[in-house]
Amino acid sequence: MRNKLIILFGVLVLAGCGKEKFESTPGLKLHSVNTKDLHRQELLRFSFTFTDKEGDLQDSIYVEKLVPQCTDSQFEQWYPLPAFPSTANQKGELTVTFGYNVTEYADVKGPRCFRNDTAVFRFVLRDKAGNTSDTAVSPPIVIYE
């Protein structure tokens, strides 16, 4: 009987470890960037996964482009999220796409101070209760003139 209880306890502990724990604070994780060398007429895509316990994400994601050597090339903006149903314990994928001189997409802004800029992008999700995710940071991306 004692061995059965020990085995049952072990199974319950292992089953509990595998479950995801959703938090009120949104979760945001950068999975990939399609390029680290961006030229004119190209797209820059960032792929993320997100989680939110209440499913009450705002309708946009905050984006900062930081170029340490050139503040004229930087920006901060809210990028609209696609429409998706709000459910509790929400988990999903999202893609943020910028264009470099591509008219159908939000402009990434080309170099302003040097021939090429090296930029880092930062992303934050916020829910309707005011909770913000950890900041997801891209690797350095060179934007060519």
DSSP file (Angstrom, degrees, kcal/mol; ACC not computed):
  #  RESIDUE AA STRUCTURE BP1 BP2  ACC     N-H-->O    O-->H-N    N-H-->O    O-->H-N    TCO  KAPPA ALPHA  PHI   PSI    X-CA   Y-CA   Z-CA
    1    1 A M     >        0   0    0      0, 0.0     4,-2.0     0, 0.0     5,-0.2   0.000 360.0 360.0 360.0 -41.2    0.0    0.0    0.0
    2    2 A R  H  >  +     0   0    0      1,-0.2     4,-2.1     2,-0.2     5,-0.2   0.906 360.0  50.9 -63.1 -42.3    2.8    2.3    0.9
    3    3 A N  H  > S+     0   0    0      1,-0.2     4,-2.5     2,-0.2    -1,-0.2   0.877 107.7  53.7 -63.2 -37.6    4.5    1.7   -2.5
    4    4 A K  H  > S+     0   0    0      1,-0.2     4,-2.6     2,-0.2    -1,-0.2   0.904 108.7  49.0 -64.0 -39.9    1.3    2.5   -4.3
    5    5 A L  H  X S+     0   0    0     -4,-2.0     4,-2.5     2,-0.2    -2,-0.2   0.894 111.1  49.6 -66.0 -39.7    1.0    5.8   -2.5
    6    6 A I  H  X S+     0   0    0     -4,-2.1     4,-2.3     2,-0.2    -2,-0.2   0.918 113.1  46.5 -65.1 -43.2    4.6    6.7   -3.3
    7    7 A I  H  X S+     0   0    0     -4,-2.5     4,-2.4     2,-0.2    -2,-0.2   0.920 112.7  49.8 -65.2 -43.6    4.1    5.9   -7.0
    8    8 A L  H  X S+     0   0    0     -4,-2.6     4,-2.3     1,-0.2    -2,-0.2   0.911 111.2  49.3 -61.2 -43.4    0.8    7.8   -7.1
    9    9 A F  H  X S+     0   0    0     -4,-2.5     4,-2.3     1,-0.2    -1,-0.2   0.912 110.7  50.5 -62.0 -43.8    2.5   10.8   -5.5
   10   10 A G  H  X S+     0   0    0     -4,-2.3     4,-2.3     1,-0.2    -2,-0.2   0.900 110.1  49.4 -62.0 -41.8    5.3   10.6   -8.1
   11   11 A V  H  X S+     0   0    0     -4,-2.4     4,-2.4     2,-0.2    -1,-0.2   0.911 111.1  49.7 -64.4 -42.7    2.9   10.5  -11.0
   12   12 A L  H  X S+     0   0    0     -4,-2.3     4,-2.2     2,-0.2    -2,-0.2   0.897 110.7  49.7 -63.8 -40.9    0.9   13.5   -9.6
   13   13 A V  H  X S+     0   0    0     -4,-2.3     4,-1.7     2,-0.2    -2,-0.2   0.932 112.8  46.7 -64.0 -45.9    4.1   15.5   -9.2
   14   14 A L  H  X S+     0   0    0     -4,-2.3     4,-1.0     1,-0.2    -2,-0.2   0.896 112.3  50.1 -64.5 -39.9    5.3   14.7  -12.7
   15   15 A A  H  X S+     0   0    0     -4,-2.4     4,-0.5     1,-0.2     3,-0.4   0.890 110.2  50.9 -65.8 -38.9    1.8   15.5  -14.2
   16   16 A G  H >< S+     0   0    0     -4,-2.2     3,-0.6     1,-0.2    -1,-0.2   0.816 104.7  57.5 -68.2 -31.2    1.8   18.9  -12.4
   17   17 A C  H 3< S+     0   0    0     -4,-1.7    -1,-0.2     1,-0.2    -2,-0.2   0.788 101.6  55.9 -70.3 -27.4    5.2   19.9  -13.7
   18   18 A G  H 3< S+     0   0    0     -4,-1.0    -1,-0.2    -3,-0.4     2,-0.2   0.640  85.9  97.6 -82.5 -13.6    4.2   19.5  -17.3
   19   19 A K  S << S-     0   0    0     -3,-0.6     2,-0.2    -4,-0.5    -3,-0.0  -0.511  76.5-119.1 -79.9 142.4    1.2   21.9  -17.1
   20   20 A E        -     0   0    0     -2,-0.2     2,-0.7     1,-0.0    -1,-0.1  -0.534  19.5-141.9 -76.2 145.0    1.7   25.5  -18.2
   21   21 A K        -     0   0    0     -2,-0.2     2,-0.3     2,-0.0    32,-0.1  -0.930  13.4-156.0-111.4 110.6    1.1   28.2  -15.6
   22   22 A F        -     0   0    0     -2,-0.7     2,-0.3    30,-0.1    69,-0.0  -0.639  10.6-160.2 -84.9 142.4   -0.6   31.2  -17.0
   23   23 A E        -     0   0    0      2,-0.4    30,-2.0    -2,-0.3    31,-0.2  -0.818  30.5-117.4-120.0 160.5   -0.1   34.5  -15.2
   24   24 A S  S    S+     0   0    0     -2,-0.3    30,-0.2    28,-0.2   107,-0.1   0.828 100.9  79.0 -64.1 -31.6   -2.1   37.8  -15.1
   25   25 A T  S    S-     0   0    0      1,-0.1    -2,-0.4    27,-0.1    28,-0.1  -0.669  96.8-114.1 -76.2 125.8    1.0   39.4  -16.5
   26   26 A P        -     0   0    0      0, 0.0   108,-0.4     0, 0.0     2,-0.4  -0.261  25.8-137.8 -59.3 147.4    1.2   38.7  -20.2
   27   27 A G  E     -A   51   0A   0     24,-2.7    24,-1.7   106,-0.2     2,-0.4  -0.880  21.3-178.2-106.0 141.0    4.0   36.6  -21.4
   28   28 A L  E     +A   50   0A   0     -2,-0.4     2,-0.4    22,-0.2    22,-0.2  -0.983   3.2 178.4-142.4 127.3    5.9   37.4  -24.6
   29   29 A K  E     -A   49   0A   0     20,-2.4    20,-2.0    -2,-0.4     2,-0.4  -0.987  23.9-136.5-134.3 124.8    8.8   35.4  -26.2
   30   30 A L  E     +A   48   0A   0     -2,-0.4    18,-0.3    18,-0.2     3,-0.1  -0.656  24.3 174.8 -77.4 126.6   10.6   36.2  -29.4
   31   31 A H  E     -     0   0A   0     16,-3.4     2,-0.3    -2,-0.4    17,-0.2   0.795  56.4 -10.0-101.8 -37.9   11.2   33.1  -31.4
   32   32 A S  E     -A   47   0A   0     15,-1.4    15,-2.8     3,-0.0     2,-0.4  -0.998  41.3-149.9-160.9 159.3   12.7   34.3  -34.6
   33   33 A V  E     -A   46   0A   0     -2,-0.3    13,-0.2    13,-0.2     3,-0.1  -0.995  23.1-138.6-129.6 135.0   13.7   37.1  -36.9
   34   34 A N  S    S+     0   0    0     11,-2.0     2,-0.3    -2,-0.4    12,-0.1   0.733  80.6   5.9 -72.8 -20.4   13.7   36.5  -40.6
   35   35 A T        -     0   0    0     10,-0.3    -1,-0.1     1,-0.1     3,-0.1  -0.993  40.3-161.1-156.4 154.8   16.9   38.5  -41.3
   36   36 A K  S    S+     0   0    0     -2,-0.3   106,-2.7     1,-0.2     2,-0.4   0.322  90.8  60.8-113.3   1.2   19.7   40.3  -39.5
   37   37 A D  E    S-d  142   0B   0    104,-0.2     2,-0.5   106,-0.0    -1,-0.2  -0.938  72.4-169.1-130.1 106.3   20.7   42.2  -42.7
   38   38 A L  E     -d  143   0B   0    104,-3.2   106,-2.9    -2,-0.4     2,-0.3  -0.860   5.6-179.0-107.5 126.5   17.9   44.4  -44.0
   39   39 A H    >   -     0   0    0     -2,-0.5     3,-1.2   104,-0.2    61,-0.2  -0.743  41.9 -71.0-115.2 164.1   18.1   46.0  -47.5
   40   40 A R  T 3  S+     0   0    0     -2,-0.3    61,-0.2     1,-0.2    -1,-0.1  -0.174 118.0  22.3 -53.6 146.3   15.6   48.3  -49.3
   41   41 A Q  T 3  S+     0   0    0     59,-3.1     2,-0.3     1,-0.3    -1,-0.2   0.665 100.8 117.1  67.7  19.8   12.4   46.7  -50.5
   42   42 A E    <   -     0   0    0     -3,-1.2    58,-2.3    58,-0.5     2,-0.3  -0.783  60.2-125.1-113.0 160.9   12.7   43.9  -48.0
   43   43 A L  E     - B   0  99A   0     -2,-0.3     2,-0.5    56,-0.2    56,-0.2  -0.783   9.2-150.7-103.2 148.5   10.5   42.9  -45.1
   44   44 A L  E     - B   0  98A   0     54,-3.0    54,-2.6    -2,-0.3     2,-0.5  -0.976  19.2-171.2-119.5 114.8   11.6   42.4  -41.5
   45   45 A R  E     - B   0  97A   0     -2,-0.5   -11,-2.0    52,-0.2     2,-0.5  -0.921  11.1-168.2-116.2 130.3    9.5   39.8  -39.6
   46   46 A F  E     -AB  33  96A   0     50,-2.7    50,-2.5    -2,-0.5     2,-0.4  -0.966  10.7-157.1-112.7 128.0    9.5   39.1  -35.9
   47   47 A S  E     +AB  32  95A   0    -15,-2.8   -16,-3.4    -2,-0.5   -15,-1.4  -0.911  18.0 172.6-110.7 133.6    7.8   35.9  -34.7
   48   48 A F  E     -AB  30  94A   0     46,-2.9    46,-1.8    -2,-0.4     2,-0.4  -0.861  27.3-143.0-131.0 161.3    6.5   35.6  -31.1
   49   49 A T  E     -AB  29  93A   0    -20,-2.0   -20,-2.4    -2,-0.3     2,-0.3  -0.945  26.4-171.2-116.4 150.9    4.5   33.4  -28.8
   50   50 A F  E     -AB  28  92A   0     42,-2.5    42,-2.1    -2,-0.4     2,-0.3  -0.959  11.9-166.5-139.2 157.6    2.4   35.0  -26.1
   51   51 A T  E     +AB  27  91A   0    -24,-1.7   -24,-2.7    -2,-0.3     2,-0.3  -0.979   6.6 175.6-138.4 152.1    0.3   34.0  -23.1
   52   52 A D  E     - B   0  90A   0     38,-2.1    38,-2.5    -2,-0.3   -28,-0.2  -0.870  22.3-150.5-158.5 126.0   -2.3   35.8  -21.0
   53   53 A K  S    S+     0   0    0    -30,-2.0    36,-3.3    -2,-0.3   -29,-0.2   0.913  99.8  34.3 -64.1 -45.5   -4.3   34.3  -18.1
   54   54 A E  S    S-     0   0    0     34,-0.2    -1,-0.2   -31,-0.2   -30,-0.1   0.658  98.4-130.8 -87.5 -15.8   -7.4   36.6  -18.6
   55   55 A G        +     0   0    0     35,-0.1    33,-0.1     1,-0.1    -2,-0.1   0.840  67.0 128.2  69.6  33.1   -7.2   36.9  -22.4
   56   56 A D        +     0   0    0     30,-0.1    72,-2.8    34,-0.1    73,-0.2  -0.229  27.5 158.7-116.8  44.2   -7.6   40.6  -22.2
   57   57 A L  E     -F  127   0C   0     70,-0.3    70,-0.3    71,-0.1    -5,-0.0  -0.321  43.9-110.7 -65.1 147.9   -4.6   41.8  -24.3
   58   58 A Q  E     -     0   0C   0     68,-2.7    -1,-0.1     2,-0.2    70,-0.1  -0.170  34.0-102.2 -67.1 174.5   -4.8   45.3  -25.7
   59   59 A D  E    S+     0   0C   0     21,-0.1    22,-2.9    68,-0.0     2,-0.3   0.336  97.0  38.2 -86.2   8.6   -5.2   45.7  -29.4
   60   60 A S  E     - G   0  80C   0     20,-0.3    66,-0.5    66,-0.2     2,-0.4  -0.972  69.2-127.8-152.7 165.4   -1.6   46.5  -30.1
   61   61 A I  E     -FG 125  79C   0     18,-2.8    18,-3.2    -2,-0.3     2,-0.3  -0.949  29.8-120.3-117.6 136.8    2.0   45.7  -29.1
   62   62 A Y  E     -FG 124  78C   0     62,-2.5    62,-1.9    -2,-0.4     2,-0.4  -0.616  32.6-170.9 -79.4 132.4    4.5   48.4  -28.1
   63   63 A V  E     -FG 123  77C   0     14,-3.1    14,-2.5    -2,-0.3     2,-0.4  -0.986   9.8-173.1-129.1 133.4    7.6   48.5  -30.4
   64   64 A E  E     -FG 122  76C   0     58,-2.4    58,-2.5    -2,-0.4     2,-0.6  -0.989  10.0-158.5-122.0 135.0   10.8   50.5  -30.0
   65   65 A K  E     -FG 121  75C   0     10,-2.9    10,-1.4    -2,-0.4     2,-0.5  -0.970  17.0-166.2-108.1 120.4   13.6   50.7  -32.5
   66   66 A L  E     +F  120   0C   0     54,-3.1    54,-2.3    -2,-0.6     5,-0.1  -0.931  18.1 176.1-114.0 126.7   16.9   51.7  -30.9
   67   67 A V    >   -     0   0    0     -2,-0.5     3,-2.1    52,-0.2     6,-0.2  -0.893  14.9-161.9-124.5  97.1   19.9   52.8  -32.7
   68   68 A P  T 3  S+     0   0    0      0, 0.0     3,-0.2     0, 0.0    -1,-0.1   0.796  87.8  44.5 -54.3 -34.8   22.5   53.8  -30.1
   69   69 A Q  T 3  S+     0   0    0     49,-0.3     2,-0.3     1,-0.2    48,-0.0   0.512 120.0  38.8 -88.9  -3.7   24.7   55.9  -32.4
   70   70 A C    X   -     0   0    0     -3,-2.1     3,-1.4     1,-0.1     4,-0.3  -0.736  51.8-177.7-152.6  94.7   21.8   57.7  -34.1
   71   71 A T  G >  S+     0   0    0     -2,-0.3     3,-1.0     1,-0.3    -1,-0.1   0.717  83.1  70.2 -67.7 -19.8   18.7   59.0  -32.3
   72   72 A D  G 3  S+     0   0    0      1,-0.2    -1,-0.3    -5,-0.1    -2,-0.0   0.727  97.7  51.1 -68.8 -20.4   17.2   60.2  -35.6
   73   73 A S  G <  S+     0   0    0     -3,-1.4    -1,-0.2    -6,-0.2    -2,-0.2   0.470  93.4  97.5 -93.8  -3.2   16.7   56.6  -36.8
   74   74 A Q    <   +     0   0    0     -3,-1.0     2,-0.3    -4,-0.3    -8,-0.2  -0.410  46.2 170.8 -84.4 159.6   14.9   55.5  -33.6
   75   75 A F  E     -G   65   0C   0    -10,-1.4   -10,-2.9    -2,-0.1     2,-0.3  -0.982  21.3-155.5-156.2 164.3   11.1   55.3  -33.1
   76   76 A E  E     +G   64   0C   0     -2,-0.3     2,-0.3   -12,-0.2   -12,-0.2  -0.985  29.8 147.3-140.2 138.2    8.5   54.0  -30.7
   77   77 A Q  E     -G   63   0C   0    -14,-2.5   -14,-3.1    -2,-0.3     2,-0.6  -0.975  47.9-104.1-159.7 166.1    5.0   53.1  -31.8
   78   78 A W  E     -G   62   0C   0     -2,-0.3   -16,-0.2   -16,-0.2    -2,-0.0  -0.918  32.5-154.5 -99.8 123.8    2.1   50.8  -31.1
   79   79 A Y  E     -G   61   0C   0    -18,-3.2   -18,-2.8    -2,-0.6     2,-0.0  -0.877  23.7-114.9-100.8 125.1    1.8   48.1  -33.7
   80   80 A P  E     -G   60   0C   0      0, 0.0   -20,-0.3     0, 0.0   -21,-0.1  -0.311  24.0-138.6 -65.1 138.0   -1.8   46.7  -34.2
   81   81 A L        -     0   0    0    -22,-2.9     3,-0.1     1,-0.1    15,-0.0  -0.636  26.2-103.6 -88.1 151.5   -2.4   43.1  -33.3
   82   82 A P        -     0   0    0      0, 0.0     2,-0.3     0, 0.0    -1,-0.1  -0.373  45.0 -93.8 -68.9 156.4   -4.6   40.9  -35.5
   83   83 A A        +     0   0    0     -2,-0.0   -24,-0.0     0, 0.0     0, 0.0  -0.545  56.3 160.5 -71.4 133.1   -8.1   40.2  -34.3
   84   84 A F        -     0   0    0     -2,-0.3     2,-0.0    -3,-0.1    -3,-0.0  -0.982  44.7 -89.4-150.0 152.8   -8.4   37.0  -32.3
   85   85 A P        -     0   0    0      0, 0.0     2,-0.6     0, 0.0   -30,-0.0  -0.352  38.2-126.1 -66.8 141.3  -10.9   35.7  -29.8
   86   86 A S        +     0   0    0     -2,-0.0     2,-0.3   -30,-0.0   -30,-0.1  -0.789  41.8 159.1 -90.0 121.4  -10.4   36.5  -26.2
   87   87 A T        -     0   0    0     -2,-0.6     3,-0.5   -35,-0.1   -35,-0.1  -0.957  44.4 -95.3-137.3 156.0  -10.3   33.4  -24.0
   88   88 A A  S    S+     0   0    0     -2,-0.3   -34,-0.2     1,-0.2   -35,-0.2  -0.360 108.7  21.4 -66.6 152.4   -9.0   32.6  -20.5
   89   89 A N  S    S-     0   0    0    -36,-3.3     2,-0.3     1,-0.2   -36,-0.2   0.936  91.5-170.7  51.8  52.1   -5.5   31.0  -20.5
   90   90 A Q  E     +B   52   0A   0    -38,-2.5   -38,-2.1    -3,-0.5     2,-0.4  -0.541  15.4 173.8 -80.6 135.9   -4.8   32.3  -23.9
   91   91 A K  E     +B   51   0A   0     -2,-0.3     2,-0.3   -40,-0.2   -40,-0.2  -0.997  15.6 135.1-139.2 138.3   -1.7   31.2  -25.8
   92   92 A G  E     -B   50   0A   0    -42,-2.1   -42,-2.5    -2,-0.4     2,-0.4  -0.962  44.1-102.9-165.7-178.2   -0.9   32.1  -29.4
   93   93 A E  E     -B   49   0A   0     -2,-0.3     2,-0.3   -44,-0.2   -44,-0.2  -0.909  29.6-176.9-119.0 147.8    1.6   33.2  -32.0
   94   94 A L  E     -B   48   0A   0    -46,-1.8   -46,-2.9    -2,-0.4     2,-0.4  -0.993  12.9-150.4-144.3 153.9    1.9   36.6  -33.5
   95   95 A T  E     -B   47   0A   0     -2,-0.3     2,-0.5   -48,-0.2   -48,-0.2  -0.985   2.1-159.7-126.1 132.0    4.1   38.2  -36.2
   96   96 A V  E     -B   46   0A   0    -50,-2.5   -50,-2.7    -2,-0.4     2,-0.5  -0.958  17.3-169.7-109.6 124.4    5.2   41.8  -36.4
   97   97 A T  E     -B   45   0A   0     -2,-0.5     9,-0.6   -52,-0.2     2,-0.3  -0.962   9.3-178.4-123.7 129.0    6.2   42.8  -39.9
   98   98 A F  E     -Bc  44 106A   0    -54,-2.6   -54,-3.0    -2,-0.5     2,-0.4  -0.884  15.1-144.2-116.4 152.8    7.9   46.0  -41.0
   99   99 A G  E     -Bc  43 107A   0      7,-2.7     9,-2.2    -2,-0.3     2,-0.8  -0.906   8.7-141.4-114.3 147.6    8.9   47.0  -44.5
  100  100 A Y  S    S-     0   0    0    -58,-2.3   -59,-3.1    -2,-0.4   -58,-0.5  -0.874  94.5 -23.9-107.0  97.3   11.9   48.9  -45.6
  101  101 A N  S    S+     0   0    0     -2,-0.8     2,-0.5     1,-0.2    -1,-0.2   0.847 105.0 133.1  62.6  38.1   10.5   51.2  -48.3
  102  102 A V    >   -     0   0    0      3,-0.1     3,-1.7   -60,-0.1    -1,-0.2  -0.974  50.0-149.8-116.6 113.9    7.6   48.7  -48.9
  103  103 A T  T 3  S+     0   0    0     -2,-0.5    -1,-0.1     1,-0.3     4,-0.1   0.729  87.6  59.5 -63.5 -28.2    4.4   50.7  -49.0
  104  104 A E  T 3  S+     0   0    0      2,-0.1     2,-0.3     0, 0.0    -1,-0.3   0.537 103.1  60.3 -79.2  -4.3    2.0   48.1  -47.6
  105  105 A Y  S <  S-     0   0    0     -3,-1.7    -3,-0.1     1,-0.0    -7,-0.1  -0.835  96.9 -86.9-125.1 157.8    3.9   47.8  -44.3
  106  106 A A  E     -c   98   0A   0     -9,-0.6    -7,-2.7    -2,-0.3     2,-0.3  -0.409  57.2-109.3 -58.3 135.5    4.9   50.0  -41.4
  107  107 A D  E     -c   99   0A   0     -9,-0.2    -7,-0.2     1,-0.1    -1,-0.1  -0.521  19.1-157.4 -78.8 133.8    8.2   51.6  -42.3
  108  108 A V        -     0   0    0     -9,-2.2    -8,-0.1    -2,-0.3    -1,-0.1   0.592  41.9-124.1 -80.6 -12.9   11.3   50.5  -40.4
  109  109 A K        -     0   0    0    -10,-0.3     3,-0.1     2,-0.0   -34,-0.0   0.752  21.0-117.4  66.5 121.8   13.0   53.9  -41.3
  110  110 A G        -     0   0    0      1,-0.2    35,-0.1    35,-0.1     6,-0.1  -0.154  49.0 -59.0 -77.4 176.4   16.3   53.7  -43.1
  111  111 A P        +     0   0    0      0, 0.0    -1,-0.2     0, 0.0    -2,-0.0  -0.257  48.0 175.5 -58.6 142.0   19.7   55.0  -41.8
  112  112 A R  S    S+     0   0    0     -3,-0.1     3,-0.1   -42,-0.1   -41,-0.1   0.631  75.6  28.2-118.9 -28.3   19.8   58.7  -41.0
  113  113 A C  S    S+     0   0    0      1,-0.1     2,-0.3   -43,-0.1     4,-0.1   0.759 122.0  24.9-108.6 -32.3   23.3   59.3  -39.5
  114  114 A F  S    S-     0   0    0      1,-0.1    -1,-0.1   -44,-0.1     3,-0.1  -0.759  85.0-100.1-128.5 172.0   25.5   56.7  -41.1
  115  115 A R  S    S+     0   0    0     -2,-0.3    30,-0.7     1,-0.2     2,-0.4   0.895 111.9  18.8 -61.4 -39.8   25.6   54.7  -44.2
  116  116 A N  E    S-E  144   0B   0     28,-0.2     2,-0.4    29,-0.1    28,-0.2  -0.982  74.5-148.5-131.1 143.4   24.3   51.7  -42.3
  117  117 A D  E     -E  143   0B   0     26,-2.3    26,-3.5    -2,-0.4     2,-0.6  -0.879   4.8-149.0-108.8 144.2   22.5   51.5  -38.9
  118  118 A T  E     -E  142   0B   0     -2,-0.4     2,-0.3    24,-0.2   -49,-0.3  -0.966  29.6-177.8-109.6 116.3   22.6   48.7  -36.4
  119  119 A A  E     -E  141   0B   0     22,-3.0    22,-2.9    -2,-0.6     2,-0.4  -0.791  22.8-155.8-117.4 154.4   19.3   48.6  -34.6
  120  120 A V  E     -F   66   0C   0    -54,-2.3   -54,-3.1    -2,-0.3     2,-0.4  -0.991  16.1-147.7-124.2 137.1   17.8   46.6  -31.8
  121  121 A F  E     -F   65   0C   0     -2,-0.4    17,-2.9    18,-0.3     2,-0.4  -0.876   8.6-163.1-108.4 138.7   14.0   46.2  -31.5
  122  122 A R  E     -FH  64 137C   0    -58,-2.5   -58,-2.4    -2,-0.4     2,-0.4  -0.956   5.5-166.4-121.9 141.7   12.2   45.9  -28.2
  123  123 A F  E     +FH  63 136C   0     13,-2.4    13,-2.4    -2,-0.4     2,-0.3  -0.967   7.5 180.0-131.6 141.4    8.6   44.7  -27.8
  124  124 A V  E     -F   62   0C   0    -62,-1.9   -62,-2.5    -2,-0.4     2,-0.3  -0.994  13.6-151.5-142.0 133.5    6.1   44.8  -24.9
  125  125 A L  E     -F   61   0C   0     -2,-0.3     8,-2.6     9,-0.3     2,-0.4  -0.795  13.8-168.3 -97.9 146.4    2.5   43.5  -24.6
  126  126 A R  E     -I  132   0D   0    -66,-0.5   -68,-2.7    -2,-0.3   -66,-0.2  -0.996   8.0-146.5-134.5 142.5    0.1   45.2  -22.3
  127  127 A D  E >   -F   57   0C   0      4,-2.3     3,-1.9    -2,-0.4   -70,-0.3  -0.510  35.1 -98.7-101.0 175.6   -3.3   43.9  -21.2
  128  128 A K  T 3  S+     0   0    0    -72,-2.8   -71,-0.1     1,-0.3    -1,-0.1   0.682 121.4  60.8 -69.3 -17.4   -6.5   46.0  -20.4
  129  129 A A  T 3  S-     0   0    0    -73,-0.2    -1,-0.3  -105,-0.1   -72,-0.1   0.489 120.8-106.8 -84.8  -3.5   -5.7   45.7  -16.6
  130  130 A G  S <  S+     0   0    0     -3,-1.9     2,-0.2     1,-0.3    -2,-0.1   0.474  71.5 143.5  92.6   2.6   -2.4   47.6  -17.2
  131  131 A N        -     0   0    0   -107,-0.1    -4,-2.3     1,-0.0     2,-0.4  -0.563  34.6-154.5 -74.9 138.7   -0.1   44.5  -16.7
  132  132 A T  B     -I  126   0D   0     -2,-0.2    -6,-0.2    -6,-0.2     3,-0.1  -0.900   8.5-126.2-118.3 147.3    2.9   44.5  -19.0
  133  133 A S        -     0   0    0     -8,-2.6  -106,-0.2    -2,-0.4     2,-0.1  -0.245  40.3 -84.7 -75.4 168.6    5.0   41.6  -20.3
  134  134 A D        -     0   0    0   -108,-0.4     2,-0.4     1,-0.1    -9,-0.3  -0.403  58.7 -94.3 -63.6 156.0    8.7   41.3  -20.0
  135  135 A T        -     0   0    0    -11,-0.1     2,-0.5    -3,-0.1   -11,-0.2  -0.647  33.1-149.1 -80.3 126.4   10.5   43.1  -22.8
  136  136 A A  E     -H  123   0C   0    -13,-2.4   -13,-2.4    -2,-0.4     2,-0.4  -0.847  17.0-161.0 -93.3 129.3   11.4   40.9  -25.8
  137  137 A V  E     -H  122   0C   0     -2,-0.5   -15,-0.2   -15,-0.2  -107,-0.1  -0.930   7.1-138.8-119.2 133.6   14.6   42.1  -27.4
  138  138 A S        -     0   0    0    -17,-2.9     3,-0.1    -2,-0.4   -92,-0.0  -0.393  27.9-102.6 -80.3 161.9   15.8   41.3  -31.0
  139  139 A P        -     0   0    0      0, 0.0   -18,-0.3     0, 0.0    -1,-0.1  -0.379  61.0 -71.4 -69.6 165.1   19.3   40.6  -31.9
  140  140 A P        -     0   0    0      0, 0.0     2,-0.4     0, 0.0   -20,-0.2  -0.375  53.0-160.8 -60.5 136.4   21.2   43.5  -33.6
  141  141 A I  E     - E   0 119B   0    -22,-2.9   -22,-3.0    -3,-0.1     2,-0.5  -0.986   9.5-141.2-123.8 125.9   19.9   44.1  -37.1
  142  142 A V  E     -dE  37 118B   0   -106,-2.7  -104,-3.2    -2,-0.4     2,-0.6  -0.772  11.5-159.5 -89.7 125.7   21.9   46.0  -39.7
  143  143 A I  E     -dE  38 117B   0    -26,-3.5   -26,-2.3    -2,-0.5     2,-0.2  -0.928  14.2-148.7-107.5 115.7   19.8   48.3  -41.9
  144  144 A Y  E       E   0 116B   0   -106,-2.9   -28,-0.2    -2,-0.6  -104,-0.1  -0.559 360.0 360.0 -90.3 147.7   21.6   49.1  -45.1
  145  145 A E              0   0    0    -30,-0.7    -1,-0.1    -2,-0.2   -29,-0.1   0.462 360.0 360.0 -68.5 360.0   21.3   52.3  -47.1
